[in-house]
Amino acid sequence: MPAKGYIEVNELYCKACELCVTDCPHNVLALDMDRLTPKGYHPAYMVNPEACTGCGICAVVCPDAAITVYRYERNKAEA
């Protein structure tokens, strides 16, 4: 079974550069065109959360460190 994870986007730092969206290998992220951050940007969000593996690529490419990645722990029986 592949790893699973999720992310949190700090909207105070996200400036809608879309680097996380374009670099995500699982097409998990998109810009939320219905919302604006306090600074007037469309924030990134998880459009396909069940596909997230917690790989961390989005956090690495984010120039403003707006993304925190979490990975679910596997049970010892699964490993």
Secondary structure, 3 states (H helix, E strand, C coil): CCCCEEEEECCCCCCCCCHHHHHCCCCCEEECCCCCCCCCCCCEEECCHHHCCCCCHHHHHCCCCCEEEEECCCCCCCC
